[in-house]
Amino acid sequence: FIQDCLSGSILGINTLSKGLVGIFFSALKDKIIVEGILAISFFTFCTSLFDGMIYFIAMTSLLGAQFKADFFFAQILLFAVYNVVTGLFLFYILDLSRPWVHRRFPNQVFQPI
């Protein structure tokens, strides 16, 4: 939603794409073990590509927008690589902070979903 508000574009397209990605990959997460650097990188790359394709389809089919295909697909690939790099960093930071959270809030239930 924040990306949708800051994009300067029509509201709802990014929310639609992120929502569909969330629904699809949350149903898929129980069937795939995503542990380790390669698996997390591949999974993040695939979700970023899927998000970009949903955005592209929604913009072209629903709103009639026109993109230069080679430029747009190059941007989707750069977006996916950027998400992999930042995603790995965030996974690492969040994993390191997990013991601190458990010590800070010992009475809370923080079980993996």
Secondary structure by P-SEA (a helix, b strand, c coil): ccccccccccccaaaaaaaaaaaaaaaaccccccccaaaaaaaaaaaaaaaaaaaaaaaaaccccccaaaaaaaaaaaaaaaaaaaaaaaaaaaaaaaaaaaaaccccccccc
